Amino acid sequence: MKKLISMLLALLLVMSLSSAAFANSATYTDMSTVTLTINYNETNDGSTSPAEDLSFTISNTSVTDAASGVDTSNMPTPTLGTVSYAEGDAGDTDMTKTLTITLPFYTSVGIYTYTITQTAGDKAGVSYWASDIRLVVTVIQDADGLLRVAAVHTEGGEGEKSDDITNTYSAGSLAVTKTVTGNMGDRSKYFAINVTLTGEADKTYAASYTVTGGTKLVNGTDDATTSTIFIGTPATFYLKHGETFTISNLPYGVTYTVTEENYTAEEDGGYDTPAITYSDAGTTKTVDSSSETVDITNNKGANVDTGISLDSLPYILLLVISLTGAVVFIVKRRSSRES
């Protein structure tokens, strides 16, 4: 019995020593990366965002409670990854991506603060994130003398917790519609309409923009198929009564000019000066909504000489009936006298 008790005690001693050895050999896994959520939204449905390679910078902002000599000039700095979007990703299922921040190796305790800024791009129609995000890393020394990243968080400009960055693509369409009025207006006639799109000087644009509807003049001939228009290059389109052409996916900030060829001369049709109505009330016409419209009305009227004014016809008929009655009355009276 004594031997059994001795063996049990020995076994317990061995197990306790093993447990102590296991505790001393424990390893700590600290956070080595941080991620920020990057969103790419679209303001209006139906637009197609440009491809984007977003870039970010990080700078040392402050350090407190660190070892002597550690300051913003020599504190370790995290590294940033990149975020890329394909054409049309804004507002799609791929709109949300992540920016990976890789933490450095720290040699001193302290509270390390960094500022992360997105570099604004030059793609037309894109509103780039303009605020900063602060990254705060707290490094402590544990009971075993090991340096540990105890806490990491990101903050917005007001100190609130934030890990989201949002970029937005805004584009709309420009629709031009033709209406012909007046009793002499030719509704089968095509009118030449000139359109010029002007971009912002510091922005880059797509190679071309799609135009649907209407008829475009190409090398002096009519082309009724889907066509294109370029920023900075005037284009001429033809519309007849009831037709519309639409330019799609124009980035916000594009200005447009719409004019019509002169058809006031008799040999050109003799139409009144066209009435052009814009949905944009400003003096400068700028794409700043989902749908910009221009309505162009051409009127041609004339007085039709029918020989008898239809407005006077009822009175003429009354006069004729009265005269006829008078004649009948006189004839009857004369006949009665003669009999």
Phi, psi and omega in degrees: 000317179297322179296320181295317179295321180296320180294321178295318178297319179296319180296317178298322179296315180298317181296321180293321177296320180295321179295319179296318180296320179296319180296320182290336182265010181295143178247154182248134177251105180269161177295127181252342179224156175230146179238144172247144178272126180248120180253146176229098185260164173241140181288318185236139176296150176090353177273161181236111184287152176284159174295145183221134168249101184276137179236152184223153175236154177228137181228151177286126184255312180197161173214133178230158176060027179262173179296158180302132178096349179272118179220188185293342181281337184229003177294146181295146185240132175295163175247151184247145174274195179235162179228129181234143176237140174276165177302132178086003182289333183300128179078357181270184180293340181264017185292333184258124177228178182236142173258121182267129176249118180265121182284148180276180174271124182261138180248003180212148172296166177149170174249111186257126181241135181232157176245125179253128182231138174274137176277121182293135177270190183236016181286129181298138177088352183262127172263113184271148178303124186250357181267171176255156171236132178265135175254122182244121181243123178254121181247127180238171174246124184275184185297336180267007178083010181272139174279131182227143171279102187276330183203143176221131173210163178243147183231151171276188184295335181260010179088358179284150178295129182206136176222028181241137173234131184234130172246149186227135175254128182236123178211153179223189181239158176237118181246129179245126184239142180251136174228133177244128181235172178098150183288350176247007180290134181266107184280355176261358182280139175265134179250136181276126182238128183258133180233132174233127176254134180236129181264169176283143189298327186261017182243154174253147186234165176295160181299325179199168179232140187282138176240128177239147181085164180071188180229131182254140177278116180237115180053039176082359179240157180279137178229109186272003181275172177303136185230191183222163175222152185243146175297128176087356181243115180299146178224148181246131179235157180241134177228145168247177185307131176085358181263158179219139166244147186231132174257124189256157171060040177277123181298146173305142180102343176289131174262152184223147176234128180236121178228164178237147175300157184279119179241025183277332179294149183299322180290343178260005177128335178069034180275156173295162173303128186296145174266117181249120182245127181253146171285336177274116186279348184288164177289325174262124183274114185232137175289113180213020178212173183292334183214115172258138181231148174227123179249124181245121181246126175248127182241139173216115180232160179206152174281127183266121181274102180262000182089321178232128177290122181297335178291332182266353186304315180302322181289323178296318179298318177298320179294318180297316179297318179296316179296320179297316178300319180295318180296316179299318180298316181294318181298316180296320181295319180295320181296323181292327179291319184291331180279000000 
